[in-house]
Amino acid sequence: MSLTKLRRLINEPTDVTYSDAILSEALAEQSDIYAVAADIWLEKAAAVISFDFSADGATFSKSQLHKQYLEQRDLCLSKVKGTIVKVVPKPTPKDYQVIINN
């Protein structure tokens, strides 16, 4: 998988924050580049302090950055190739009919 494409997806053009080794390891652990990107956007969102404040006549909206990171995560998740999993419900005692012959 392409490190260049992953860097574009996560908006990290340099290896200052995420080295090639870190990204390569993440790609090796997951088979979908969009899933890797979604995980990284979630990590980036967690690192941003989510609060707003005003000082010296200026307003700082860190919550908007946090929200945008989560929106990028959702966008990447929407592109993850799904896997079909068959879910089989676990039988409960009421699902069984007990017949006792005397």
N, C-alpha and C positions, 0 to 999 in steps of 0.2 A: 504494500500500500504506500501511497505517496505522502512523505512528510510535508512536501510543499503544499499539497491539497489540505492536509490537516492544519497546517499553520494558517492557511487562508480561512478555514472554517472557524478557527478559534481566535482569529485576529491577533496572532503572535508571529509577526514576520521574522523576528530575530530569536536567538537562543538565550536571551538574557533571563527570561522567566522559566521557560521550558526548554531544556536541552534536547538535542536530537536523541540522546540515549533515553531520556525519560519518555519522549513521545514514541520512540520505537518500541519500548517495553510496553507501553499502553496499547499500541496497535497489535503487539504479539499476544496480549492477554484477551483481546476481543476481536471478533471477526468482522465487525462493522465499523467503518471509519466514522460514521455519524454517531454511533453509540459512544465512541471514544470522545468525540467532540462534545457531546452532551454532558458527559462526565466532567470534562474540563470546564465547561461553562458553569456547571453547578459548583465546582471547586472555586472558580473565580468569584461567583456570587457570594459564597460563604466567606470569602476573604474581604469583601467590601462591607464596611460598617454601614448599616442602613438607617440613616437618620438625616433630618433636614435642620438647618440652622441659619440664622442671619447674623451678620457681623459687619460693622462699618459700612452699612448701607447695601451690602451684597447678600444675596441668598444662595446658599449651597444646598443642593438637593442630592444627597448621596443615595436616597431611597430610589430615585429614578435610575441611577446606574445599576443598582441591585435588581430592580425590576427588568431592565433591559437585558441583563445577563441571564435572568431566568427565562425571558422570552426567547433569547437565542438558544438556550437549552431546549425549550419546547419545540422550536423550529427544527433543531437537529434530531430530536426524538421522533418527530413526525416523518423523517426520512429513513429511519432505521428499518431495515428489511425484517419483517416479522417472521416468527417461527410458529407453525401450527402445533399446538399442544393439545392432546386429547385429555380432557379432565373427566375422571371417573369418580363419581361420588362414593364415598365410603358408606357401605351399608350400615344401617342402624338396626337394633333389635326389632323395631316395629316393622321392618321390611321383611322379616321372616314369618312364615306361618308355621306354627308348631301344631303337629297332629299327634295326639297321643291315642294309641290303640290299647284298649283294655281287654 
